[in-house]
């Protein structure tokens, strides 16, 4: 195996490792953002519900 082949193999392994890390990072941040968005939406729904109850009485 030549030096160029070893360098190419190392470059490919580094690239695929970086893709794996990026995938895990994006999956984690997506999950956190999804949770925050649902929590925000839930809070907005509660605020809207309280406002309509006060207006009707």
Z-matrix of the N, CA and C atoms (Angstrom, degrees):
N
C 1 1.456
C 2 1.524 1 108.41
N 3 1.312 2 116.07 1 129.27
C 4 1.461 3 119.69 2 -178.46
C 5 1.519 4 112.21 3 -82.91
N 6 1.301 5 113.87 4 170.57
C 7 1.482 6 120.55 5 -179.84
C 8 1.527 7 110.21 6 -63.99
N 9 1.323 8 116.84 7 -39.82
C 10 1.463 9 120.29 8 -179.17
C 11 1.533 10 110.40 9 -64.55
N 12 1.306 11 115.99 10 -37.29
C 13 1.466 12 119.92 11 179.33
C 14 1.527 13 110.49 12 -67.42
N 15 1.328 14 116.79 13 -40.46
C 16 1.463 15 120.34 14 177.98
C 17 1.529 16 110.76 15 -66.49
N 18 1.317 17 116.57 16 -39.67
C 19 1.472 18 120.77 17 178.96
C 20 1.525 19 110.39 18 -65.52
N 21 1.324 20 116.50 19 -41.69
C 22 1.457 21 120.45 20 177.85
C 23 1.521 22 111.65 21 -64.52
N 24 1.331 23 115.94 22 -39.72
C 25 1.460 24 120.65 23 178.17
C 26 1.527 25 110.49 24 -64.36
N 27 1.317 26 116.65 25 -43.03
C 28 1.459 27 120.97 26 178.89
C 29 1.536 28 110.67 27 -65.57
N 30 1.332 29 116.88 28 -40.26
C 31 1.464 30 120.65 29 178.82
C 32 1.531 31 110.19 30 -63.99
N 33 1.321 32 117.01 31 -42.10
C 34 1.465 33 120.74 32 179.56
C 35 1.523 34 111.20 33 -64.95
N 36 1.335 35 116.88 34 -42.90
C 37 1.464 36 120.43 35 179.16
C 38 1.528 37 110.90 36 -64.56
N 39 1.325 38 116.54 37 -40.07
C 40 1.469 39 120.45 38 177.96
C 41 1.526 40 110.65 39 -64.29
N 42 1.318 41 115.99 40 -42.52
C 43 1.470 42 120.70 41 179.97
C 44 1.524 43 111.13 42 -63.45
N 45 1.324 44 117.60 43 -45.01
C 46 1.462 45 120.01 44 -179.10
C 47 1.530 46 111.01 45 -69.22
N 48 1.341 47 116.63 46 -34.18
C 49 1.467 48 119.24 47 176.26
C 50 1.533 49 109.71 48 -65.07
N 51 1.316 50 117.53 49 -41.37
C 52 1.465 51 121.33 50 178.62
C 53 1.526 52 110.51 51 -64.19
N 54 1.316 53 117.27 52 -39.08
C 55 1.464 54 119.76 53 176.63
C 56 1.524 55 111.31 54 -63.94
N 57 1.310 56 117.06 55 -38.87
C 58 1.462 57 121.17 56 177.97
C 59 1.520 58 111.41 57 -64.12
N 60 1.334 59 116.47 58 -44.80
C 61 1.464 60 120.65 59 178.85
C 62 1.530 61 110.06 60 -63.62
N 63 1.317 62 116.86 61 -43.25
C 64 1.468 63 120.37 62 179.26
C 65 1.526 64 111.21 63 -62.90
N 66 1.315 65 117.11 64 -38.89
C 67 1.463 66 120.87 65 178.92
C 68 1.520 67 111.37 66 -64.26
N 69 1.326 68 116.35 67 -44.27
C 70 1.468 69 120.14 68 179.30
C 71 1.531 70 109.93 69 -64.51
N 72 1.329 71 117.13 70 -42.98
C 73 1.465 72 121.31 71 179.56
C 74 1.530 73 110.85 72 -61.85
N 75 1.324 74 116.96 73 -47.33
C 76 1.463 75 120.05 74 -179.11
C 77 1.523 76 111.91 75 -65.59
N 78 1.314 77 117.82 76 -37.34
C 79 1.464 78 120.75 77 177.42
C 80 1.525 79 110.44 78 -64.68
N 81 1.320 80 116.59 79 -41.42
C 82 1.467 81 120.19 80 -179.96
C 83 1.528 82 111.26 81 -66.89
N 84 1.323 83 117.21 82 -45.92
C 85 1.466 84 119.16 83 -179.26
C 86 1.528 85 110.84 84 -67.95
N 87 1.328 86 117.48 85 -34.32
C 88 1.460 87 119.41 86 176.42
C 89 1.523 88 110.50 87 -62.71
N 90 1.331 89 116.20 88 -43.29
C 91 1.462 90 119.97 89 179.95
C 92 1.527 91 111.30 90 -62.54
N 93 1.330 92 116.17 91 -43.41
C 94 1.473 93 120.03 92 179.14
C 95 1.524 94 110.33 93 -64.13
N 96 1.309 95 117.37 94 -44.32
C 97 1.465 96 120.53 95 -179.71
C 98 1.524 97 111.76 96 -66.32
N 99 1.314 98 117.36 97 -36.80
C 100 1.459 99 120.88 98 177.19
C 101 1.527 100 109.92 99 -63.49
N 102 1.335 101 116.90 100 -45.00
C 103 1.462 102 121.23 101 178.79
C 104 1.528 103 110.78 102 -61.56
N 105 1.331 104 116.45 103 -45.87
C 106 1.469 105 119.81 104 -179.82
C 107 1.524 106 111.15 105 -63.92
N 108 1.317 107 116.94 106 -39.51
C 109 1.456 108 120.36 107 179.41
C 110 1.518 109 112.16 108 -65.16
N 111 1.319 110 116.39 109 -41.88
C 112 1.461 111 119.69 110 178.61
C 113 1.525 112 110.81 111 -67.63
N 114 1.343 113 116.81 112 -38.58
C 115 1.463 114 120.24 113 177.99
C 116 1.530 115 109.91 114 -64.59
N 117 1.337 116 117.16 115 -41.93
C 118 1.460 117 121.22 116 178.78
C 119 1.533 118 110.15 117 -63.54
N 120 1.317 119 116.17 118 -44.24
C 121 1.458 120 120.14 119 -179.73
C 122 1.526 121 110.60 120 -62.98
N 123 1.319 122 116.48 121 -40.35
C 124 1.458 123 121.17 122 178.33
C 125 1.528 124 110.44 123 -62.54
N 126 1.331 125 116.70 124 -42.47
C 127 1.466 126 120.58 125 179.67
C 128 1.529 127 110.32 126 -65.49
N 129 1.317 128 117.94 127 -38.89
C 130 1.462 129 121.09 128 178.89
C 131 1.524 130 110.59 129 -65.21
N 132 1.319 131 116.38 130 -39.15
C 133 1.464 132 120.23 131 179.39
C 134 1.523 133 110.83 132 -64.53
N 135 1.331 134 117.15 133 -38.54
C 136 1.463 135 120.67 134 178.61
C 137 1.522 136 110.81 135 -67.27
N 138 1.335 137 116.63 136 -40.13
C 139 1.466 138 120.52 137 178.97
C 140 1.523 139 109.70 138 -64.36
N 141 1.335 140 117.35 139 -44.10
C 142 1.463 141 121.27 140 178.58
C 143 1.525 142 110.77 141 -61.73
N 144 1.306 143 117.72 142 -40.28
C 145 1.455 144 122.02 143 179.64
C 146 1.506 145 111.88 144 -65.74
N 147 1.309 146 118.23 145 -39.70
C 148 1.457 147 121.80 146 178.52
C 149 1.527 148 110.78 147 -68.00
N 150 1.316 149 116.84 148 -38.62
C 151 1.466 150 120.53 149 -179.50
C 152 1.513 151 111.89 150 -65.45
N 153 1.318 152 117.96 151 -39.41
C 154 1.472 153 119.86 152 -179.14
C 155 1.523 154 111.40 153 -72.03
N 156 1.334 155 117.93 154 -30.66
C 157 1.450 156 121.22 155 177.34
C 158 1.530 157 110.90 156 -68.40
N 159 1.331 158 117.46 157 -39.56
C 160 1.455 159 120.79 158 -179.54
C 161 1.526 160 111.66 159 -69.33
N 162 1.327 161 116.18 160 -34.45
C 163 1.459 162 119.92 161 -178.81
C 164 1.535 163 111.49 162 -71.14
N 165 1.340 164 117.82 163 -31.52
C 166 1.458 165 120.39 164 -175.41
C 167 1.519 166 112.91 165 -80.28
N 168 1.333 167 117.79 166 -17.18
C 169 1.478 168 119.07 167 -178.76
C 170 1.495 169 112.02 168 -95.44
